[in-house]
Amino acid sequence: MNPPNFHLETTDLETAWIHEPVISNYFLKLNQGDFSAVAQLFADQGCLCPPFQAEICGRQAIYDYLLAEGQGMTAIPKSGSIELLQDGGTTHQLAGQARTALFTVNVAWRIDLNPAKQITSVTVKLLAELPELLGFRR
């Protein structure tokens, strides 16, 4: 049985401005709840660094985390920049929003890709003041 889908319709997520297919796929598959596909975008020992938690490394661990914590969440990148690294990889800095059925919060993502275009890390940072975050607890 599939969980209820609170995700945006694919047409609501405009990623045409993101020129790196791995980054576009990360957000599209995340918002579709296809956590297996998201995990496969990571390098074997890639890491997800969610807010307020220790980093989660390895595809299976990332999949398990997203399955437990990512249901009903939608990530909406709205702007970003790219930095080319000396080893041929890239760092993508993105800003946007994360939405759930209960709240919307501004978020920044740092996504690092290796030269093989695999995600080596995703760091998610909430861009909210403490009173805002405390207001979500009800």
Residue, then its C-alpha position, 0 to 999 in steps of 0.5 A: m500500500n502506498p502512503p498518501n502523496f502530499h508531493l507537488e505535481t511534477t509540473d509544479l516543480e520548475t527545474a529547467w534552470i537547473h542544468e545538471p541532470v543529477i540535480s534535477n533528478y534528485f529533486l524530481k525523484l525526491n518529490q515523487g517519493d521515489f527514494s530508491a531512485v534518489a539513493q541511487l544518485f549517490a556515490d557508494q559512500g555518499c552522505l546525506c546531512p539533514p538538519f539537526q541529525a548526524e550524517i547518513c552515509g551509504r545508499q541503503a542508509i539514505y534510502d532507509y532514512l528517506l523512507a522514514e523521514g521523507q514521506g509527504m515532504t516536497a523540496i522546491p529549489k528556486s535559485g542556485s549557483i555552481e562552483l567547479l572544483q579542481d578534481g572535476g567535480t562540482t558544488h551546487q548551492l541551491a535555495g528554496q523551500a521545503r513543504t510538508a502538510l503542516f508547514t513550509v520553511n526556507v531551505a538551502w541545499r549544498i550538493d556535491l558531485n564527483p567527476a562521475k556525476q554522482i552525489t557525494s554529499v547533500t547538506v540541508k540547512l533550514l533558513a529559519e529563526l528559532p522562534e519560527l521552528l519552535g512555532f512548528r511544534r504543536 
